[in-house]
Each structure stands twice: as C-alpha cells, then as structure tokens.
C-alpha cells in the first residue's frame, strides 16, 4: 500500500513539474549601453540615451535561451519603487516577445524603469548588462 502511494505521489510531482515548465515567450533581448561610469552634464532619460551617447553606444543582441531565462527571472523579481525615481540612464534593454510585444527597461547603477514604472536597482541585472558582450 505504501509503495503504490509513493509511486502515485511521484507521478503527480512529475506532471506538476512538466506542467509548470513553459517556454518563455521572449524572442530576443537588445541591450543598448554605455559605460555606467560615464558622466553627463544633463540627466539622460530613457528617450534620449541613443541621441546623447551616439559615439559611445554599444548594441548587443541576446538570443541565447539560457541568458534570456536568466534575465526573465531577474525581471520577474524586480521590486516596485513607489518613490517614482527616474535614473540617469546608461543602458536600455528592449525585450522582444513572440507576440510582437516589446518591453523597455532603462537603468543606471541606482535605478530601473520598466515600461515607465520605477523599480529598485537589482545588482544581478546591472552586472549582467555591464558584462554583456557579443
């Protein structure tokens, strides 16, 4: 009796794990960034990163599923910042989904904006972006 109960529990757990693992619907992530230590005489917002840092801007495309999963996990755990802080932007991530949706993340060393909403800085995301390369 106990043995069949254990087998049934194991089967339920396996099906639960299989059912919970769905593909992340992200096609690719485009990172536009400059050195986070670079200074500017004005605060650079999300809309003018590319214009302000034309010469210094580096663009990286990420299509590797393991890297996309890592970024997806980090983004899913961002904490909302009710102070509505707007960072002096040094990187922009464009997240392209399968269904033609695009999320925009703009960030500095001290703040993150996701689709216009402020979030607390996440060191893991900052490190990932700083170290991203082709």
N, C-alpha and C positions, 0 to 999 in steps of 0.2 A: 504494500500500500504506500509506504513512504517513498519507495523508488519511483513509482509512477507519478506521484505528486511532484517530486523533484524534476522529473522529465517534463511534466506539464508546465511548471514554473519556468524552466529553461527555454522551452518553446515560446512562451509568452514574452519573455525578455528578448529573445532573438527577434521576434516580429516587431516588438516595440522599437528596438534599435533600428531595424531596417525601415520602419515607417517614419522615423524621425530624421533620417538622413536624406534630405532632399537636396538637389543641386542648387547652388547659389546662383541666382538669376543674373549675375554680372558678367558681361562680355569682356570688358577691359576697363582699366583704370589709367587715365592720363595724368601724369604729375608734371606740373609746371612749377619750377622752383628756382630760387637763387640761394646763395649762401645766407643762412639765417643770421649771421653776424654782420651782414652788410648794413650800413646806415643810410638813412634818407633824411632830407630836410623837411619833408612832409610825411604825414601818416598815409601809408599806402593801403587803400581799401581793396576789397575783392574785385571790384570792377576795373581798377586801373593797374593791377600788377603787371600785365603784359606791356602796357604802354610806358610805365615808369622804368621798368628794368629791361628794356628791349635788348640791350647788348649783353646783359648778364644772364638772361633767362635760359634755363636748360629744360628740355622736354623729354620725358621718359614715358614709354607706353608699357604697361604691365598686362600680360595676357596669361601668365603662368597661374594655373588654378590654385596652387598651394599659397602663393603670395596673395592672390585675390581673397582666398579664405581667411588668411591672417588679417588682412585689412578689414574684411567684413566683420570678423569677430570683434576687433578693436572698436569699430564704428558702432556696432550694436550695443556696446557697453559704455558709450560716452555718457557723461553726467551733465544734465541741463544746468546752465549758469543763468540764474534769474537776474543777475546784475546787468545783463544785456551788453557785456563787454565786447568791444569791436577791436580785434587785433590789428597791429601794424603788419600787414600780410607779407609773408616771404615764400609761401607755397600755396598752390591751388591744385586740388585733386578733382578731376571730372570722372565720375563713376557712371559708366555706360551700362545700362541694363538690357536684357534681352528684348523687352517690350518697348523700346525706344524712349525710355525714361532716362534722364540724366540728373544725378545729384551733384551738387557742388560743395566742396569743403575748402575753406580758406583758413590759413593758420599762420601763427608765428610761434615763438618759443613760449608764449604765455597765454594764448587763447585760440579757440577754434570756433568757426562759424560753419554750420551745416545748413544749407538752403536758407540762409538768413537768420537762423536761430543760434544763439550763443551756447557754447559748451565749455566745460572746464578742460584745461590742457590735459593731454594724455601723453606721457613721456614715451610710451611704446610707439605711438603713432608718429610723434616727432622724430624719434630715432629712425624709424622705418623710412620716412620721407627723406631725412637728411642723408641716409646711406643708400638710397635707391640710385641705381645707375643702370645703364644699358647692358 
